[in-house]
């Protein structure tokens, strides 16, 4: 297990009106969603980063307006041919 820590100005956590534990959890989910959206990581890895099950991560994607599918419509149509 790798432990990553970084410092933030005190006002950052309070500006989003969250306690540090909730802030950390939401930060992990946000990073995982964005990296998944960019195609940098798979759903499974993203779920691990987020600290969620894969099903929970798919729900989180929907909550952030991100498709659970990394393929474009054109790619899906091409595969169907």
Backbone as CSV, one residue per row, in Angstrom:
resi,resn,N_x,N_y,N_z,CA_x,CA_y,CA_z,C_x,C_y,C_z
1,UNK,0.857,-1.174,0.000,0.000,0.000,0.000,0.898,1.230,0.000
2,UNK,0.560,2.183,-0.831,1.286,3.447,-0.899,0.474,4.505,-0.165
3,UNK,1.147,5.288,0.645,0.485,6.380,1.355,0.941,7.684,0.723
4,UNK,-0.008,8.504,0.275,0.304,9.798,-0.325,-0.311,10.880,0.555
5,UNK,0.477,11.866,0.879,-0.009,12.977,1.700,0.437,14.287,1.062
6,UNK,-0.406,15.295,1.179,-0.018,16.622,0.718,-0.713,17.664,1.574
7,UNK,-0.135,18.834,1.595,-0.660,19.917,2.412,-1.567,20.814,1.584
8,UNK,-2.636,21.271,2.209,-3.553,22.226,1.606,-3.732,23.386,2.571
9,UNK,-3.937,24.574,2.042,-4.244,25.687,2.942,-5.510,25.361,3.743
10,UNK,-5.572,25.791,4.996,-6.699,25.465,5.861,-8.040,25.862,5.267
11,UNK,-8.081,26.957,4.552,-9.336,27.445,4.006,-9.921,26.585,2.907
12,UNK,-9.114,25.744,2.271,-9.603,24.936,1.158,-10.661,23.945,1.617
13,UNK,-10.381,23.210,2.646,-11.322,22.210,3.143,-12.588,22.892,3.658
14,UNK,-12.434,23.957,4.399,-13.619,24.634,4.927,-14.409,25.332,3.823
15,UNK,-13.760,25.717,2.728,-14.477,26.399,1.646,-15.468,25.478,0.940
16,UNK,-15.232,24.176,0.963,-16.189,23.235,0.369,-17.142,22.681,1.425
17,UNK,-17.028,23.205,2.628,-17.922,22.865,3.743,-17.988,21.355,4.012
18,UNK,-16.827,20.757,4.078,-16.728,19.327,4.367,-15.694,19.106,5.464
19,UNK,-15.879,18.049,6.217,-14.859,17.661,7.181,-13.715,17.011,6.408
20,UNK,-12.520,16.930,6.967,-11.367,16.385,6.243,-11.578,14.969,5.699
21,UNK,-12.287,14.115,6.428,-12.512,12.746,5.957,-13.393,12.735,4.711
22,UNK,-14.465,13.488,4.728,-15.360,13.563,3.573,-14.649,14.222,2.395
23,UNK,-13.891,15.272,2.670,-13.135,15.958,1.624,-12.174,14.987,0.940
24,UNK,-11.456,14.191,1.730,-10.505,13.232,1.174,-11.217,12.191,0.307
25,UNK,-12.341,11.669,0.797,-13.109,10.676,0.042,-13.595,11.272,-1.283
26,UNK,-14.129,12.481,-1.243,-14.632,13.120,-2.455,-13.507,13.455,-3.425
27,UNK,-12.354,13.818,-2.901,-11.193,14.104,-3.740,-10.736,12.846,-4.477
28,UNK,-10.717,11.713,-3.779,-10.334,10.441,-4.411,-11.308,10.077,-5.524
29,UNK,-12.603,10.238,-5.266,-13.614,9.908,-6.275,-13.477,10.844,-7.470
30,UNK,-13.318,12.131,-7.218,-13.209,13.108,-8.302,-11.996,12.820,-9.191
31,UNK,-10.873,12.501,-8.571,-9.672,12.182,-9.352,-9.891,10.923,-10.183
32,UNK,-10.472,9.902,-9.567,-10.705,8.650,-10.286,-11.669,8.856,-11.451
33,UNK,-12.726,9.617,-11.233,-13.696,9.885,-12.304,-13.013,10.615,-13.460
34,UNK,-12.242,11.630,-13.150,-11.587,12.417,-14.204,-10.574,11.575,-14.968
35,UNK,-9.749,10.824,-14.275,-8.754,9.987,-14.953,-9.428,8.924,-15.813
36,UNK,-10.556,8.380,-15.336,-11.314,7.423,-16.135,-11.891,8.119,-17.369
37,UNK,-12.461,9.291,-17.177,-13.045,10.050,-18.293,-11.996,10.346,-19.364
38,UNK,-10.775,10.614,-18.947,-9.684,10.897,-19.887,-9.124,9.640,-20.534
39,UNK,-9.576,8.476,-20.081,-9.087,7.219,-20.637,-7.733,6.805,-20.112
40,UNK,-7.307,7.389,-19.013,-5.988,7.077,-18.461,-5.985,5.809,-17.633
41,UNK,-7.168,5.437,-17.084,-7.255,4.256,-16.229,-8.545,3.500,-16.537
42,UNK,-8.572,2.230,-16.162,-9.758,1.399,-16.355,-10.757,1.632,-15.228
43,UNK,-11.958,1.107,-15.420,-12.979,1.197,-14.367,-12.506,0.534,-13.079
44,UNK,-11.885,-0.619,-13.208,-11.429,-1.344,-12.029,-10.399,-0.566,-11.236
45,UNK,-9.424,0.004,-11.928,-8.399,0.799,-11.250,-9.025,2.059,-10.659
46,UNK,-9.927,2.685,-11.408,-10.599,3.887,-10.917,-11.387,3.589,-9.642
47,UNK,-12.075,2.464,-9.630,-12.835,2.077,-8.444,-11.902,1.893,-7.241
48,UNK,-10.746,1.281,-7.469,-9.765,1.108,-6.385,-9.291,2.457,-5.858
49,UNK,-8.949,3.370,-6.770,-8.494,4.698,-6.364,-9.577,5.391,-5.551
50,UNK,-10.823,5.267,-6.009,-11.944,5.926,-5.349,-12.318,5.261,-4.027
51,UNK,-11.843,4.038,-3.816,-12.210,3.313,-2.605,-13.636,2.799,-2.658
52,UNK,-14.108,2.482,-3.865,-15.476,2.027,-4.083,-15.477,0.670,-4.771
53,UNK,-16.610,-0.013,-4.698,-16.776,-1.211,-5.527,-16.960,-0.721,-6.962
54,UNK,-16.846,-1.627,-7.903,-17.021,-1.223,-9.302,-18.433,-0.699,-9.547
55,UNK,-19.438,-1.345,-8.962,-20.823,-0.888,-9.113,-21.000,0.508,-8.520
56,UNK,-20.408,0.743,-7.351,-20.488,2.073,-6.740,-19.786,3.112,-7.601
57,UNK,-18.664,2.718,-8.221,-17.943,3.658,-9.080,-18.771,4.015,-10.307
58,UNK,-19.450,3.032,-10.885,-20.309,3.314,-12.044,-21.405,4.300,-11.641
59,UNK,-21.958,4.143,-10.452,-22.944,5.110,-9.947,-22.319,6.490,-9.789
60,UNK,-21.095,6.540,-9.296,-20.395,7.820,-9.132,-20.166,8.485,-10.483
61,UNK,-19.876,7.686,-11.507,-19.712,8.252,-12.848,-20.988,8.971,-13.264
62,UNK,-22.120,8.308,-13.070,-23.399,8.917,-13.424,-23.642,10.199,-12.646
63,UNK,-23.264,10.204,-11.389,-23.422,11.392,-10.558,-22.579,12.565,-11.012
64,UNK,-21.496,12.245,-11.731,-20.622,13.290,-12.262,-20.873,13.550,-13.748
65,UNK,-21.903,12.897,-14.295,-22.231,13.115,-15.707,-21.243,12.496,-16.679
66,UNK,-20.564,11.434,-16.250,-19.562,10.763,-17.089,-20.095,9.396,-17.480
67,UNK,-19.991,9.074,-18.761,-20.455,7.787,-19.257,-19.578,6.658,-18.717
68,UNK,-20.177,5.520,-18.378,-19.375,4.375,-17.947,-18.677,3.680,-19.112
69,UNK,-18.978,4.105,-20.325,-18.397,3.498,-21.525,-17.285,4.383,-22.056
70,UNK,-16.123,3.804,-22.297,-15.008,4.584,-22.821,-15.013,4.624,-24.346
71,UNK,-15.795,3.772,-24.969,-15.855,3.765,-26.414,-16.791,4.873,-26.898
72,UNK,-16.442,5.472,-28.034,-17.323,6.462,-28.638,-18.415,5.737,-29.415
73,UNK,-19.464,6.455,-29.782,-20.531,5.871,-30.571,-19.993,5.302,-31.877
74,UNK,-19.080,6.007,-32.492,-18.484,5.555,-33.755,-17.742,4.236,-33.571
75,UNK,-17.029,4.098,-32.466,-16.284,2.868,-32.203,-17.235,1.693,-31.970
76,UNK,-18.326,1.934,-31.268,-19.311,0.886,-31.020,-19.954,0.445,-32.327
77,UNK,-20.305,1.398,-33.177,-20.917,1.073,-34.476,-19.934,0.289,-35.331
78,UNK,-18.668,0.684,-35.335,-17.668,-0.028,-36.123,-17.482,-1.455,-35.627
79,UNK,-17.544,-1.656,-34.319,-17.415,-3.002,-33.758,-18.616,-3.879,-34.098
80,UNK,-19.776,-3.247,-34.253,-21.008,-3.995,-34.543,-21.050,-4.468,-35.978
81,UNK,-20.236,-3.911,-36.815,-20.260,-4.299,-38.245,-19.543,-5.584,-38.490
